[in-house]
Amino acid sequence: MRSLTDLLLAAVLDRGAAEDLAKVKAKRSDVVPTSLAAAVVDAAAKCLTAIALSYSPDRAAGAVASTLNILLAAYKAASEWDPSTVGACRRRLSINQQLSKLVIRPSSDIAKELAVAVILSAEDEVIVRRSLQKKMTSHIMQNQCDMRYVSFLILTVISEETKSGYYYLRALLQQVGDHLRSKQRSSGATLSSPEALTCFLEYTIPFLVFFMAHHTFYSSEQENHFVAYQRVWHLLFEELFRHGTQCASFLVELLARIKQSDEVLYKELHAARLLCDLGSRVMQECLGQRQISAEALKRYPGRVLLPNFFVPSTSAAEALSTIFLDAKVHIFSHVPFRAPTAATSSEGGVAGEKAASLRRAAGTEDVEDEANPELTAQAEVDLPPLLRQRVDTALGAFIGAMTKEEIVKLRWPEVKRRIMEMMAGGEDNADSDNEEENADEEEVMGYAKEQLRRLYERAPPQ
């Protein structure tokens, strides 16, 4: 094991191959070519994982914990690379796939699993993320995975900042959901059965709450309306309500039970309770778009199971009655997306540039485009959330699938007219109507120009 570990870490840091230093091409489905050092990383990581999983059940826990430490150290070493190079992506993919394999079996060390959850959900590069999501879905379909493991897959939506990426992951989760429903029927399990932890998607919630509460992105999410975290809730509720809202009463009870509990390791923190409030609010938005049966509104009568890192609290009643979520946080009725980071190229045109995961989570950067005055960066416009959402919806509907070439040809007066028409034709909403009356038209159009620029950045060239 020692020699394999040394070989792995040496290969992770080896930058001798020219092909490792090349930038990843966005449209490729694989991060080819593979250097000798990258192949050694892949082989060593697989070998270490295979050895750890070969131990008998009574010795496997220690071997898995040791191998997790080795792979986490290798991941940290790989972070010294430029993250968008072929070499960095190859190394992260090899390490992440083995991390995802090692945590299939539940562990008593929730802190280690939290570290893995953060790494798997913070992957910037689409090529790496897609491969990892497919591999994790395969593990779920072929192994006896609990809902803790399914929560790892769901959490990867944190980094899905485009609709195409979200839809890709949603399709995978639908496969998982259908697989789990089949297991429910064949086992006869109910939400109150011990077997529920292996076949009811609802039981991903305690793990999602815990992992998001202690994620390295928590602080930046708190400053930005929890955009990515709301995406997690939307993805989960879309799948849970895909065949009806019968589970709504159970979800209400589950979130309430978590909110009334203390965390074993972090008793003084209220982040988990705040995330229960956030989940409840997003669920209300999702239910508001569906027909709700009378059964779904009744209080759930059965037993609710919680993992052992949540324990009964002495202040349960007070916690349940307290609202921990800031009233200023905007709750999105549809899946929210954040514009990707961009930078200005040396020629003055717009050039997309991925930042590291932790930097990118903090927000977006301004860009400039000298070729088109309407796409030039504006100062951040502070519009009310509901008004921003209406502008985003109107502009998104108008731009649709336009290419960069088509967007550049648009005349601003025509864009402005179409936005105003679409907003005027939207659904009646007293709050947003008041916001529109109080908002300055110049500010609204300034915000619209910002969003047009960002849509341009994400659009295909032609």
WOHU-V315112 format. One record per helix or strand of 2 or more residues. SS is the DSSP state (A for helix, B for strand). FROM is the first residue (numbers start at 0). TO is the last residue. If there is no record, write none. Layout:
[[SS FROM TO] [SS FROM TO]]
This chain:
[[A 1 12] [A 17 20] [A 35 52] [A 56 77] [A 85 101] [A 109 120] [A 125 141] [A 146 158] [A 162 186] [A 195 198] [A 200 212] [A 217 221] [A 226 239] [A 247 258] [B 260 262] [A 270 287] [A 293 296] [B 309 311] [A 315 320] [B 341 343] [B 349 351] [A 356 359] [A 372 374] [A 384 398] [A 403 407] [A 411 423] [A 429 437] [A 440 457]]
